[in-house]
Amino acid sequence: MKTRIMLGALIMAAVIGSSVGVGYAGSGGGGEGGIILWQCYGIAPGVKPPHDLSIDDQFTNATNEKVGKLKLVCTPTTFTLNNPDVATLDPQPQNDGADHITCYEVSQAQATPSEVTLNDAFGEQTVRVQGLSKYVCVLATKFCESGCPVITP
């Protein structure tokens, strides 16, 4: 459970961080309706930073977490909807109210083995991008129907 929470937090940090750069640069991804998707890949070896965090979010009460190894890197994409006759995209969540990220499993894109240096809130590390893409992520809005703990200030 803690691993999934930390992985989610790391994905969120990576995707939000990359969207800031994309917005500042004025390009770097996009598709129909201005929707920005991020394709996420597994990496190795992934450094385990020495950070301990107290995390309080909208789905758990405050917990103390140790940051684990970096597992995924997400990159902005360009895309086209291949089956518009049976599926449409809803650009509504892409507005300024989007404060969450949703990630969906995918299994099609094979990463070209690449070595990259990543720099995020936990530091800088050089890793290998490898394997099949694991997720495609998009900005989202959320309304809590029930059971969401209140975030303490």
N, CA, C and O atoms as a GROMACS GRO file, in nm:
protein
  612
    1MET      N    1   0.082  -0.119   0.000
    1MET     CA    2   0.000   0.000   0.000
    1MET      C    3   0.086   0.126   0.000
    1MET      O    4   0.063   0.216  -0.080
    2LYS      N    5   0.186   0.132   0.088
    2LYS     CA    6   0.272   0.250   0.094
    2LYS      C    7   0.348   0.266  -0.037
    2LYS      O    8   0.369   0.379  -0.082
    3THR      N    9   0.390   0.156  -0.097
    3THR     CA   10   0.462   0.163  -0.223
    3THR      C   11   0.373   0.225  -0.330
    3THR      O   12   0.418   0.310  -0.407
    4ARG      N   13   0.246   0.183  -0.336
    4ARG     CA   14   0.155   0.237  -0.435
    4ARG      C   15   0.131   0.386  -0.411
    4ARG      O   16   0.123   0.464  -0.506
    5ILE      N   17   0.118   0.425  -0.285
    5ILE     CA   18   0.099   0.567  -0.254
    5ILE      C   19   0.219   0.648  -0.300
    5ILE      O   20   0.205   0.752  -0.362
    6MET      N   21   0.339   0.598  -0.267
    6MET     CA   22   0.460   0.670  -0.305
    6MET      C   23   0.476   0.674  -0.457
    6MET      O   24   0.516   0.776  -0.513
    7LEU      N   25   0.446   0.561  -0.524
    7LEU     CA   26   0.456   0.559  -0.668
    7LEU      C   27   0.359   0.661  -0.728
    7LEU      O   28   0.394   0.733  -0.822
    8GLY      N   29   0.238   0.666  -0.674
    8GLY     CA   30   0.141   0.765  -0.720
    8GLY      C   31   0.190   0.907  -0.698
    8GLY      O   32   0.174   0.993  -0.784
    9ALA      N   33   0.248   0.931  -0.581
    9ALA     CA   34   0.300   1.065  -0.550
    9ALA      C   35   0.414   1.101  -0.644
    9ALA      O   36   0.423   1.214  -0.691
   10LEU      N   37   0.501   1.006  -0.672
   10LEU     CA   38   0.613   1.032  -0.763
   10LEU      C   39   0.565   1.057  -0.905
   10LEU      O   40   0.616   1.145  -0.974
   11ILE      N   41   0.466   0.978  -0.949
   11ILE     CA   42   0.410   1.000  -1.083
   11ILE      C   43   0.347   1.139  -1.089
   11ILE      O   44   0.367   1.213  -1.185
   12MET      N   45   0.270   1.172  -0.985
   12MET     CA   46   0.206   1.303  -0.980
   12MET      C   47   0.309   1.414  -0.987
   12MET      O   48   0.293   1.510  -1.063
   13ALA      N   49   0.416   1.403  -0.908
   13ALA     CA   50   0.521   1.506  -0.909
   13ALA      C   51   0.586   1.516  -1.046
   13ALA      O   52   0.611   1.626  -1.096
   14ALA      N   53   0.615   1.402  -1.106
   14ALA     CA   54   0.680   1.401  -1.236
   14ALA      C   55   0.592   1.462  -1.344
   14ALA      O   56   0.637   1.542  -1.425
   15VAL      N   57   0.465   1.424  -1.344
   15VAL     CA   58   0.375   1.472  -1.448
   15VAL      C   59   0.345   1.620  -1.429
   15VAL      O   60   0.343   1.696  -1.526
   16ILE      N   61   0.320   1.663  -1.305
   16ILE     CA   62   0.296   1.806  -1.281
   16ILE      C   63   0.420   1.885  -1.318
   16ILE      O   64   0.410   1.990  -1.383
   17GLY      N   65   0.536   1.836  -1.278
   17GLY     CA   66   0.660   1.905  -1.312
   17GLY      C   67   0.680   1.916  -1.461
   17GLY      O   68   0.723   2.020  -1.511
   18SER      N   69   0.649   1.810  -1.534
   18SER     CA   70   0.667   1.816  -1.679
   18SER      C   71   0.563   1.906  -1.743
   18SER      O   72   0.592   1.969  -1.845
   19SER      N   73   0.442   1.914  -1.686
   19SER     CA   74   0.340   2.000  -1.747
   19SER      C   75   0.374   2.147  -1.729
   19SER      O   76   0.341   2.229  -1.815
   20VAL      N   77   0.440   2.182  -1.620
   20VAL     CA   78   0.484   2.321  -1.600
   20VAL      C   79   0.582   2.358  -1.710
   20VAL      O   80   0.570   2.466  -1.769
   21GLY      N   81   0.677   2.271  -1.738
   21GLY     CA   82   0.774   2.298  -1.845
   21GLY      C   83   0.708   2.306  -1.980
   21GLY      O   84   0.743   2.391  -2.062
   22VAL      N   85   0.612   2.218  -2.005
   22VAL     CA   86   0.542   2.219  -2.133
   22VAL      C   87   0.465   2.349  -2.148
   22VAL      O   88   0.468   2.410  -2.255
   23GLY      N   89   0.394   2.391  -2.042
   23GLY     CA   90   0.319   2.516  -2.050
   23GLY      C   91   0.410   2.635  -2.072
   23GLY      O   92   0.375   2.725  -2.148
   24TYR      N   93   0.523   2.637  -2.008
   24TYR     CA   94   0.618   2.746  -2.021
   24TYR      C   95   0.677   2.750  -2.160
   24TYR      O   96   0.694   2.856  -2.219
   25ALA      N   97   0.709   2.633  -2.214
   25ALA     CA   98   0.770   2.625  -2.345
   25ALA      C   99   0.669   2.655  -2.456
   25ALA      O  100   0.707   2.695  -2.566
   26GLY      N  101   0.540   2.634  -2.426
   26GLY     CA  102   0.437   2.661  -2.525
   26GLY      C  103   0.416   2.547  -2.621
   26GLY      O  104   0.339   2.562  -2.716
   27SER      N  105   0.480   2.432  -2.602
   27SER     CA  106   0.461   2.318  -2.689
   27SER      C  107   0.510   2.194  -2.619
   27SER      O  108   0.530   2.194  -2.498
   28GLY      N  109   0.530   2.088  -2.696
   28GLY     CA  110   0.587   1.968  -2.638
   28GLY      C  111   0.488   1.855  -2.625
   28GLY      O  112   0.520   1.752  -2.566
   29GLY      N  113   0.370   1.872  -2.676
   29GLY     CA  114   0.274   1.764  -2.669
   29GLY      C  115   0.136   1.816  -2.698
   29GLY      O  116   0.113   1.937  -2.703
   30GLY      N  117   0.047   1.725  -2.716
   30GLY     CA  118  -0.090   1.765  -2.735
   30GLY      C  119  -0.153   1.685  -2.845
   30GLY      O  120  -0.087   1.615  -2.922
   31GLY      N  121  -0.279   1.697  -2.850
   31GLY     CA  122  -0.355   1.624  -2.950
   31GLY      C  123  -0.489   1.691  -2.962
   31GLY      O  124  -0.502   1.813  -2.953
   32GLU      N  125  -0.589   1.610  -2.983
   32GLU     CA  126  -0.723   1.661  -3.006
   32GLU      C  127  -0.774   1.739  -2.886
   32GLU      O  128  -0.760   1.694  -2.772
   33GLY      N  129  -0.834   1.854  -2.910
   33GLY     CA  130  -0.894   1.934  -2.806
   33GLY      C  131  -0.796   1.994  -2.708
   33GLY      O  132  -0.836   2.036  -2.599
   34GLY      N  133  -0.668   1.999  -2.743
   34GLY     CA  134  -0.569   2.054  -2.652
   34GLY      C  135  -0.534   1.962  -2.537
   34GLY      O  136  -0.468   2.005  -2.442
   35ILE      N  137  -0.576   1.837  -2.543
   35ILE     CA  138  -0.547   1.741  -2.436
   35ILE      C  139  -0.400   1.703  -2.441
   35ILE      O  140  -0.346   1.676  -2.548
   36ILE      N  141  -0.336   1.701  -2.325
   36ILE     CA  142  -0.196   1.659  -2.316
   36ILE      C  143  -0.192   1.522  -2.248
   36ILE      O  144  -0.243   1.506  -2.137
   37LEU      N  145  -0.131   1.427  -2.313
   37LEU     CA  146  -0.112   1.294  -2.256
   37LEU      C  147   0.036   1.274  -2.227
   37LEU      O  148   0.121   1.326  -2.298
   38TRP      N  149   0.066   1.199  -2.122
   38TRP     CA  150   0.202   1.161  -2.090
   38TRP      C  151   0.211   1.010  -2.101
   38TRP      O  152   0.127   0.939  -2.045
   39GLN      N  153   0.311   0.959  -2.171
   39GLN     CA  154   0.338   0.816  -2.181
   39GLN      C  155   0.444   0.783  -2.076
   39GLN      O  156   0.547   0.851  -2.070
   40CYS      N  157   0.421   0.680  -1.995
   40CYS     CA  158   0.509   0.650  -1.882
   40CYS      C  159   0.580   0.517  -1.903
   40CYS      O  160   0.518   0.417  -1.940
   41TYR      N  161   0.711   0.516  -1.878
   41TYR     CA  162   0.797   0.399  -1.899
   41TYR      C  163   0.867   0.361  -1.770
   41TYR      O  164   0.893   0.445  -1.684
   42GLY      N  165   0.896   0.232  -1.757
   42GLY     CA  166   0.978   0.185  -1.645
   42GLY      C  167   1.122   0.226  -1.666
   42GLY      O  168   1.167   0.247  -1.779
   43ILE      N  169   1.194   0.238  -1.557
   43ILE     CA  170   1.334   0.277  -1.566
   43ILE      C  171   1.418   0.189  -1.474
   43ILE      O  172   1.365   0.120  -1.387
   44ALA      N  173   1.548   0.191  -1.495
   44ALA     CA  174   1.643   0.120  -1.410
   44ALA      C  175   1.772   0.200  -1.408
   44ALA      O  176   1.797   0.269  -1.508
   45PRO      N  177   1.854   0.199  -1.310
   45PRO     CA  178   1.835   0.127  -1.186
   45PRO      C  179   1.749   0.203  -1.088
   45PRO      O  180   1.695   0.139  -0.997
   46GLY      N  181   1.734   0.331  -1.096
   46GLY     CA  182   1.650   0.407  -1.004
   46GLY      C  183   1.711   0.417  -0.865
   46GLY      O  184   1.729   0.317  -0.796
   47VAL      N  185   1.743   0.538  -0.826
   47VAL     CA  186   1.805   0.563  -0.696
   47VAL      C  187   1.696   0.576  -0.591
   47VAL      O  188   1.586   0.625  -0.620
   48LYS      N  189   1.725   0.532  -0.470
   48LYS     CA  190   1.633   0.550  -0.357
   48LYS      C  191   1.680   0.671  -0.278
   48LYS      O  192   1.780   0.662  -0.206
   49PRO      N  193   1.608   0.785  -0.289
   49PRO     CA  194   1.648   0.904  -0.214
   49PRO      C  195   1.629   0.883  -0.063
   49PRO      O  196   1.550   0.798  -0.023
   50PRO      N  197   1.698   0.959   0.019
   50PRO     CA  198   1.692   0.941   0.164
   50PRO      C  199   1.578   1.019   0.231
   50PRO      O  200   1.584   1.041   0.352
   51HIS      N  201   1.479   1.060   0.157
   51HIS     CA  202   1.375   1.147   0.211
   51HIS      C  203   1.266   1.069   0.285
   51HIS      O  204   1.222   0.964   0.240
   52ASP      N  205   1.225   1.123   0.399
   52ASP     CA  206   1.107   1.078   0.472
   52ASP      C  207   1.007   1.192   0.466
   52ASP      O  208   1.042   1.308   0.489
   53LEU      N  209   0.882   1.160   0.434
   53LEU     CA  210   0.779   1.262   0.419
   53LEU      C  211   0.659   1.232   0.507
   53LEU      O  212   0.629   1.116   0.534
   54SER      N  213   0.593   1.334   0.552
   54SER     CA  214   0.461   1.320   0.611
   54SER      C  215   0.364   1.365   0.502
   54SER      O  216   0.363   1.482   0.464
   55ILE      N  217   0.285   1.273   0.452
   55ILE     CA  218   0.198   1.300   0.338
   55ILE      C  219   0.053   1.300   0.384
   55ILE      O  220   0.008   1.208   0.453
   56ASP      N  221  -0.020   1.404   0.345
   56ASP     CA  222  -0.161   1.416   0.376
   56ASP      C  223  -0.230   1.448   0.245
   56ASP      O  224  -0.210   1.556   0.189
   57ASP      N  225  -0.311   1.356   0.195
   57ASP     CA  226  -0.378   1.381   0.068
   57ASP      C  227  -0.528   1.359   0.082
   57ASP      O  228  -0.580   1.340   0.192
   58GLN      N  229  -0.597   1.362  -0.031
   58GLN     CA  230  -0.742   1.354  -0.031
   58GLN      C  231  -0.795   1.212  -0.020
   58GLN      O  232  -0.917   1.192  -0.014
   59PHE      N  233  -0.707   1.112  -0.016
   59PHE     CA  234  -0.754   0.973  -0.010
   59PHE      C  235  -0.706   0.898   0.113
   59PHE      O  236  -0.753   0.787   0.139
   60THR      N  237  -0.614   0.956   0.189
   60THR     CA  238  -0.566   0.893   0.312
   60THR      C  239  -0.554   0.998   0.421
   60THR      O  240  -0.549   1.118   0.392
   61ASN      N  241  -0.551   0.954   0.543
   61ASN     CA  242  -0.516   1.045   0.651
   61ASN      C  243  -0.364   1.057   0.650
   61ASN      O  244  -0.296   0.979   0.584
   62ALA      N  245  -0.311   1.154   0.723
   62ALA     CA  246  -0.167   1.179   0.723
   62ALA      C  247  -0.090   1.051   0.754
   62ALA      O  248  -0.122   0.978   0.848
   63THR      N  249   0.012   1.026   0.673
   63THR     CA  250   0.098   0.908   0.692
   63THR      C  251   0.243   0.950   0.678
   63THR      O  252   0.274   1.047   0.608
   64ASN      N  253   0.331   0.878   0.744
   64ASN     CA  254   0.474   0.900   0.728
   64ASN      C  255   0.523   0.798   0.627
   64ASN      O  256   0.497   0.678   0.640
   65GLU      N  257   0.594   0.846   0.526
   65GLU     CA  258   0.638   0.761   0.416
   65GLU      C  259   0.786   0.780   0.389
   65GLU      O  260   0.838   0.891   0.398
   66LYS      N  261   0.853   0.672   0.355
   66LYS     CA  262   0.990   0.678   0.305
   66LYS      C  263   0.981   0.674   0.152
   66LYS      O  264   0.911   0.591   0.096
   67VAL      N  265   1.052   0.764   0.088
   67VAL     CA  266   1.051   0.767  -0.058
   67VAL      C  267   1.129   0.646  -0.108
   67VAL      O  268   1.241   0.621  -0.066
   68GLY      N  269   1.068   0.571  -0.199
   68GLY     CA  270   1.131   0.452  -0.255
   68GLY      C  271   1.205   0.484  -0.383
   68GLY      O  272   1.223   0.601  -0.419
   69LYS      N  273   1.249   0.379  -0.452
   69LYS     CA  274   1.323   0.395  -0.577
   69LYS      C  275   1.237   0.456  -0.686
   69LYS      O  276   1.116   0.431  -0.693
   70LEU      N  277   1.299   0.536  -0.771
   70LEU     CA  278   1.233   0.588  -0.889
   70LEU      C  279   1.198   0.470  -0.979
   70LEU      O  280   1.283   0.386  -1.007
   71LYS      N  281   1.072   0.463  -1.024
   71LYS     CA  282   1.025   0.349  -1.104
   71LYS      C  283   0.977   0.385  -1.243
   71LYS      O  284   0.987   0.303  -1.334
   72LEU      N  285   0.924   0.507  -1.262
   72LEU     CA  286   0.866   0.546  -1.390
   72LEU      C  287   0.915   0.684  -1.430
   72LEU      O  288   0.947   0.767  -1.345
   73VAL      N  289   0.922   0.708  -1.560
   73VAL     CA  290   0.941   0.842  -1.614
   73VAL      C  291   0.831   0.862  -1.718
   73VAL      O  292   0.805   0.773  -1.800
   74CYS      N  293   0.766   0.978  -1.715
   74CYS     CA  294   0.657   1.008  -1.807
   74CYS      C  295   0.697   1.124  -1.896
   74CYS      O  296   0.755   1.222  -1.850
   75THR      N  297   0.668   1.111  -2.024
   75THR     CA  298   0.705   1.213  -2.121
   75THR      C  299   0.580   1.264  -2.193
   75THR      O  300   0.491   1.185  -2.224
   76PRO      N  301   0.572   1.396  -2.221
   76PRO     CA  302   0.458   1.447  -2.297
   76PRO      C  303   0.456   1.385  -2.436
   76PRO      O  304   0.561   1.354  -2.492
   77THR      N  305   0.337   1.368  -2.492
   77THR     CA  306   0.322   1.304  -2.622
   77THR      C  307   0.246   1.394  -2.718
   77THR      O  308   0.186   1.494  -2.678
   78THR      N  309   0.250   1.358  -2.844
   78THR     CA  310   0.152   1.406  -2.941
   78THR      C  311   0.072   1.282  -2.978
   78THR      O  312   0.125   1.171  -2.975
   79PHE      N  313  -0.054   1.299  -3.012
   79PHE     CA  314  -0.136   1.182  -3.042
   79PHE      C  315  -0.252   1.220  -3.132
   79PHE      O  316  -0.287   1.337  -3.146
   80THR      N  317  -0.312   1.118  -3.192
   80THR     CA  318  -0.433   1.129  -3.272
   80THR      C  319  -0.524   1.014  -3.232
   80THR      O  320  -0.477   0.901  -3.217
   81LEU      N  321  -0.650   1.039  -3.216
   81LEU     CA  322  -0.747   0.936  -3.184
   81LEU      C  323  -0.769   0.850  -3.308
   81LEU      O  324  -0.813   0.901  -3.411
   82ASN      N  325  -0.739   0.720  -3.300
   82ASN     CA  326  -0.746   0.631  -3.415
   82ASN      C  327  -0.886   0.577  -3.442
   82ASN      O  328  -0.913   0.531  -3.553
   83ASN      N  329  -0.976   0.582  -3.344
   83ASN     CA  330  -1.109   0.526  -3.364
   83ASN      C  331  -1.220   0.625  -3.328
   83ASN      O  332  -1.300   0.597  -3.239
   84PRO      N  333  -1.225   0.741  -3.396
   84PRO     CA  334  -1.324   0.843  -3.359
   84PRO      C  335  -1.468   0.799  -3.382
   84PRO      O  336  -1.560   0.862  -3.330
   85ASP      N  337  -1.488   0.691  -3.460
   85ASP     CA  338  -1.625   0.644  -3.483
   85ASP      C  339  -1.682   0.572  -3.360
   85ASP      O  340  -1.804   0.560  -3.349
   86VAL      N  341  -1.598   0.522  -3.269
   86VAL     CA  342  -1.646   0.451  -3.150
   86VAL      C  343  -1.602   0.516  -3.019
   86VAL      O  344  -1.648   0.474  -2.912
   87ALA      N  345  -1.515   0.615  -3.024
   87ALA     CA  346  -1.467   0.679  -2.901
   87ALA      C  347  -1.441   0.826  -2.926
   87ALA      O  348  -1.398   0.865  -3.035
   88THR      N  349  -1.468   0.907  -2.825
   88THR     CA  350  -1.438   1.050  -2.834
   88THR      C  351  -1.357   1.088  -2.712
   88THR      O  352  -1.353   1.015  -2.613
   89LEU      N  353  -1.292   1.202  -2.718
   89LEU     CA  354  -1.216   1.254  -2.605
   89LEU      C  355  -1.287   1.375  -2.548
   89LEU      O  356  -1.347   1.453  -2.623
   90ASP      N  357  -1.282   1.391  -2.417
   90ASP     CA  358  -1.348   1.502  -2.350
   90ASP      C  359  -1.241   1.598  -2.299
   90ASP      O  360  -1.179   1.570  -2.197
   91PRO      N  361  -1.219   1.711  -2.366
   91PRO     CA  362  -1.115   1.804  -2.324
   91PRO      C  363  -1.151   1.883  -2.199
   91PRO      O  364  -1.067   1.958  -2.149
   92GLN      N  365  -1.272   1.870  -2.147
   92GLN     CA  366  -1.318   1.949  -2.033
   92GLN      C  367  -1.221   1.947  -1.915
   92GLN      O  368  -1.192   2.053  -1.861
   93PRO      N  369  -1.169   1.830  -1.870
   93PRO     CA  370  -1.083   1.830  -1.753
   93PRO      C  371  -0.948   1.900  -1.772
   93PRO      O  372  -0.873   1.913  -1.676
   94GLN      N  373  -0.917   1.945  -1.893
   94GLN     CA  374  -0.788   2.005  -1.918
   94GLN      C  375  -0.781   2.152  -1.876
   94GLN      O  376  -0.676   2.215  -1.888
   95ASN      N  377  -0.890   2.206  -1.826
   95ASN     CA  378  -0.889   2.348  -1.789
   95ASN      C  379  -0.809   2.371  -1.661
   95ASN      O  380  -0.751   2.277  -1.606
   96ASP      N  381  -0.805   2.494  -1.616
   96ASP     CA  382  -0.727   2.528  -1.498
   96ASP      C  383  -0.774   2.457  -1.372
   96ASP      O  384  -0.699   2.453  -1.274
   97GLY      N  385  -0.895   2.402  -1.370
   97GLY     CA  386  -0.946   2.332  -1.253
   97GLY      C  387  -0.888   2.192  -1.236
   97GLY      O  388  -0.913   2.128  -1.134
   98ALA      N  389  -0.812   2.144  -1.334
   98ALA     CA  390  -0.755   2.009  -1.325
   98ALA      C  391  -0.649   2.008  -1.217
   98ALA      O  392  -0.548   2.078  -1.226
   99ASP      N  393  -0.672   1.927  -1.113
   99ASP     CA  394  -0.578   1.921  -1.002
   99ASP      C  395  -0.540   1.777  -0.968
   99ASP      O  396  -0.482   1.751  -0.862
  100HIS      N  397  -0.572   1.685  -1.056
  100HIS     CA  398  -0.538   1.544  -1.039
  100HIS      C  399  -0.484   1.492  -1.172
  100HIS      O  400  -0.494   1.558  -1.275
  101ILE      N  401  -0.428   1.374  -1.166
  101ILE     CA  402  -0.378   1.307  -1.286
  101ILE      C  403  -0.433   1.165  -1.284
  101ILE      O  404  -0.425   1.097  -1.182
  102THR      N  405  -0.488   1.122  -1.395
  102THR     CA  406  -0.534   0.983  -1.405
  102THR      C  407  -0.442   0.911  -1.503
  102THR      O  408  -0.404   0.966  -1.607
  103CYS      N  409  -0.405   0.788  -1.469
  103CYS     CA  410  -0.315   0.708  -1.553
  103CYS      C  411  -0.382   0.577  -1.589
  103CYS      O  412  -0.440   0.510  -1.504
  104TYR      N  413  -0.375   0.541  -1.715
  104TYR     CA  414  -0.436   0.421  -1.767
  104TYR      C  415  -0.328   0.325  -1.817
  104TYR      O  416  -0.227   0.368  -1.873
  105GLU      N  417  -0.350   0.196  -1.796
  105GLU     CA  418  -0.255   0.097  -1.844
  105GLU      C  419  -0.252   0.096  -1.996
  105GLU      O  420  -0.357   0.108  -2.060
  106VAL      N  421  -0.134   0.081  -2.052
  106VAL     CA  422  -0.116   0.060  -2.196
  106VAL      C  423  -0.006  -0.044  -2.212
  106VAL      O  424   0.071  -0.069  -2.120
  107SER      N  425   0.002  -0.102  -2.330
  107SER     CA  426   0.105  -0.204  -2.349
  107SER      C  427   0.155  -0.209  -2.493
  107SER      O  428   0.186  -0.317  -2.543
  108GLN      N  429   0.164  -0.098  -2.558
  108GLN     CA  430   0.201  -0.099  -2.699
  108GLN      C  431   0.338  -0.042  -2.731
  108GLN      O  432   0.408  -0.096  -2.817
  109ALA      N  433   0.379   0.065  -2.667
  109ALA     CA  434   0.501   0.134  -2.708
  109ALA      C  435   0.623   0.071  -2.642
  109ALA      O  436   0.631   0.061  -2.520
  110GLN      N  437   0.717   0.028  -2.724
  110GLN     CA  438   0.844  -0.027  -2.675
  110GLN      C  439   0.945   0.087  -2.671
  110GLN      O  440   0.974   0.149  -2.773
  111ALA      N  441   0.997   0.112  -2.554
  111ALA     CA  442   1.095   0.220  -2.541
  111ALA      C  443   1.223   0.186  -2.615
  111ALA      O  444   1.269   0.072  -2.611
  112THR      N  445   1.279   0.284  -2.683
  112THR     CA  446   1.414   0.269  -2.736
  112THR      C  447   1.507   0.280  -2.616
  112THR      O  448   1.503   0.381  -2.545
  113PRO      N  449   1.590   0.179  -2.591
  113PRO     CA  450   1.677   0.188  -2.473
  113PRO      C  451   1.756   0.319  -2.474
  113PRO      O  452   1.833   0.346  -2.566
  114SER      N  453   1.733   0.398  -2.373
  114SER     CA  454   1.793   0.531  -2.365
  114SER      C  455   1.845   0.554  -2.224
  114SER      O  456   1.786   0.508  -2.127
  115GLU      N  457   1.956   0.626  -2.214
  115GLU     CA  458   2.006   0.667  -2.084
  115GLU      C  459   1.980   0.817  -2.071
  115GLU      O  460   2.019   0.895  -2.158
  116VAL      N  461   1.914   0.856  -1.962
  116VAL     CA  462   1.878   0.995  -1.941
  116VAL      C  463   1.912   1.037  -1.799
  116VAL      O  464   1.918   0.954  -1.708
  117THR      N  465   1.935   1.166  -1.781
  117THR     CA  466   1.953   1.222  -1.648
  117THR      C  467   1.825   1.295  -1.613
  117THR      O  468   1.782   1.385  -1.686
  118LEU      N  469   1.763   1.258  -1.502
  118LEU     CA  470   1.640   1.319  -1.455
  118LEU      C  471   1.671   1.405  -1.333
  118LEU      O  472   1.751   1.366  -1.248
  119ASN      N  473   1.608   1.519  -1.324
  119ASN     CA  474   1.626   1.607  -1.211
  119ASN      C  475   1.487   1.642  -1.160
  119ASN      O  476   1.410   1.706  -1.231
  120ASP      N  477   1.455   1.601  -1.036
  120ASP     CA  478   1.325   1.632  -0.978
  120ASP      C  479   1.342   1.679  -0.835
  120ASP      O  480   1.454   1.708  -0.792
  121ALA      N  481   1.234   1.687  -0.762
  121ALA     CA  482   1.238   1.739  -0.625
  121ALA      C  483   1.326   1.656  -0.532
  121ALA      O  484   1.370   1.705  -0.428
  122PHE      N  485   1.353   1.531  -0.568
  122PHE     CA  486   1.433   1.443  -0.483
  122PHE      C  487   1.579   1.436  -0.526
  122PHE      O  488   1.658   1.365  -0.464
  123GLY      N  489   1.614   1.507  -0.631
  123GLY     CA  490   1.754   1.511  -0.674
  123GLY      C  491   1.772   1.471  -0.818
  123GLY      O  492   1.676   1.455  -0.893
  124GLU      N  493   1.898   1.455  -0.856
  124GLU     CA  494   1.934   1.421  -0.994
  124GLU      C  495   1.986   1.278  -0.998
  124GLU      O  496   2.059   1.235  -0.909
  125GLN      N  497   1.948   1.205  -1.104
  125GLN     CA  498   1.999   1.069  -1.122
  125GLN      C  499   1.996   1.032  -1.269
  125GLN      O  500   1.912   1.079  -1.346
  126THR      N  501   2.089   0.947  -1.307
  126THR     CA  502   2.096   0.897  -1.443
  126THR      C  503   2.041   0.755  -1.445
  126THR      O  504   2.083   0.670  -1.366
  127VAL      N  505   1.945   0.730  -1.536
  127VAL     CA  506   1.875   0.601  -1.541
  127VAL      C  507   1.861   0.557  -1.686
  127VAL      O  508   1.884   0.634  -1.779
  128ARG      N  509   1.822   0.431  -1.705
  128ARG     CA  510   1.791   0.376  -1.837
  128ARG      C  511   1.640   0.365  -1.852
  128ARG      O  512   1.573   0.307  -1.766
  129VAL      N  513   1.586   0.419  -1.960
  129VAL     CA  514   1.446   0.399  -1.995
  129VAL      C  515   1.440   0.266  -2.068
  129VAL      O  516   1.520   0.241  -2.159
  130GLN      N  517   1.345   0.181  -2.029
  130GLN     CA  518   1.344   0.046  -2.087
  130GLN      C  519   1.204  -0.012  -2.089
  130GLN      O  520   1.115   0.035  -2.018
  131GLY      N  521   1.187  -0.114  -2.171
  131GLY     CA  522   1.064  -0.192  -2.171
  131GLY      C  523   0.947  -0.125  -2.241
  131GLY      O  524   0.962  -0.027  -2.313
  132LEU      N  525   0.830  -0.184  -2.218
  132LEU     CA  526   0.707  -0.132  -2.274
  132LEU      C  527   0.656  -0.017  -2.190
  132LEU      O  528   0.680  -0.010  -2.070
  133SER      N  529   0.585   0.074  -2.255
  133SER     CA  530   0.521   0.180  -2.177
  133SER      C  531   0.421   0.114  -2.082
  133SER      O  532   0.361   0.012  -2.116
  134LYS      N  533   0.405   0.171  -1.965
  134LYS     CA  534   0.318   0.113  -1.864
  134LYS      C  535   0.186   0.188  -1.853
  134LYS      O  536   0.081   0.127  -1.830
  135TYR      N  537   0.190   0.320  -1.869
  135TYR     CA  538   0.072   0.402  -1.848
  135TYR      C  539   0.069   0.519  -1.946
  135TYR      O  540   0.172   0.562  -1.997
  136VAL      N  541  -0.051   0.568  -1.971
  136VAL     CA  542  -0.070   0.696  -2.035
  136VAL      C  543  -0.153   0.777  -1.935
  136VAL      O  544  -0.255   0.729  -1.885
  137CYS      N  545  -0.110   0.900  -1.908
  137CYS     CA  546  -0.171   0.981  -1.802
  137CYS      C  547  -0.223   1.111  -1.860
  137CYS      O  548  -0.169   1.165  -1.956
  138VAL      N  549  -0.331   1.161  -1.798
  138VAL     CA  550  -0.396   1.283  -1.844
  138VAL      C  551  -0.445   1.362  -1.723
  138VAL      O  552  -0.477   1.303  -1.620
  139LEU      N  553  -0.450   1.495  -1.734
  139LEU     CA  554  -0.502   1.578  -1.627
  139LEU      C  555  -0.649   1.549  -1.604
  139LEU      O  556  -0.721   1.515  -1.697
  140ALA      N  557  -0.694   1.562  -1.478
  140ALA     CA  558  -0.832   1.531  -1.444
  140ALA      C  559  -0.881   1.623  -1.332
  140ALA      O  560  -0.802   1.683  -1.259
  141THR      N  561  -1.012   1.632  -1.321
  141THR     CA  562  -1.075   1.695  -1.206
  141THR      C  563  -1.141   1.586  -1.124
  141THR      O  564  -1.172   1.479  -1.177
  142LYS      N  565  -1.164   1.613  -0.995
  142LYS     CA  566  -1.223   1.512  -0.906
  142LYS      C  567  -1.326   1.577  -0.817
  142LYS      O  568  -1.309   1.690  -0.773
  143PHE      N  569  -1.433   1.505  -0.791
  143PHE     CA  570  -1.531   1.543  -0.691
  143PHE      C  571  -1.545   1.424  -0.598
  143PHE      O  572  -1.574   1.313  -0.644
  144CYS      N  573  -1.526   1.444  -0.469
  144CYS     CA  574  -1.534   1.336  -0.372
  144CYS      C  575  -1.680   1.305  -0.342
  144CYS      O  576  -1.752   1.389  -0.288
  145GLU      N  577  -1.724   1.185  -0.377
  145GLU     CA  578  -1.861   1.142  -0.351
  145GLU      C  579  -1.878   1.100  -0.205
  145GLU      O  580  -1.981   1.128  -0.143
  146SER      N  581  -1.776   1.030  -0.149
  146SER     CA  582  -1.784   0.988  -0.008
  146SER      C  583  -1.650   0.936   0.036
  146SER      O  584  -1.569   0.892  -0.045
  147GLY      N  585  -1.626   0.942   0.167
  147GLY     CA  586  -1.511   0.878   0.228
  147GLY      C  587  -1.377   0.948   0.216
  147GLY      O  588  -1.277   0.894   0.266
  148CYS      N  589  -1.369   1.062   0.154
  148CYS     CA  590  -1.240   1.130   0.140
  148CYS      C  591  -1.206   1.205   0.269
  148CYS      O  592  -1.284   1.290   0.313
  149PRO      N  593  -1.091   1.174   0.330
  149PRO     CA  594  -1.052   1.248   0.451
  149PRO      C  595  -1.029   1.396   0.419
  149PRO      O  596  -0.994   1.432   0.307
  150VAL      N  597  -1.048   1.476   0.518
  150VAL     CA  598  -1.024   1.620   0.502
  150VAL      C  599  -0.874   1.645   0.520
  150VAL      O  600  -0.813   1.596   0.616
  151ILE      N  601  -0.815   1.723   0.430
  151ILE     CA  602  -0.674   1.756   0.442
  151ILE      C  603  -0.658   1.860   0.551
  151ILE      O  604  -0.727   1.962   0.552
  152THR      N  605  -0.566   1.834   0.642
  152THR     CA  606  -0.540   1.930   0.749
  152THR      C  607  -0.438   2.031   0.700
  152THR      O  608  -0.345   1.996   0.628
  153PRO      N  609  -0.456   2.159   0.740
  153PRO     CA  610  -0.362   2.262   0.692
  153PRO      C  611  -0.224   2.245   0.750
  153PRO      O  612  -0.134   2.324   0.720
   0.00000   0.00000   0.00000
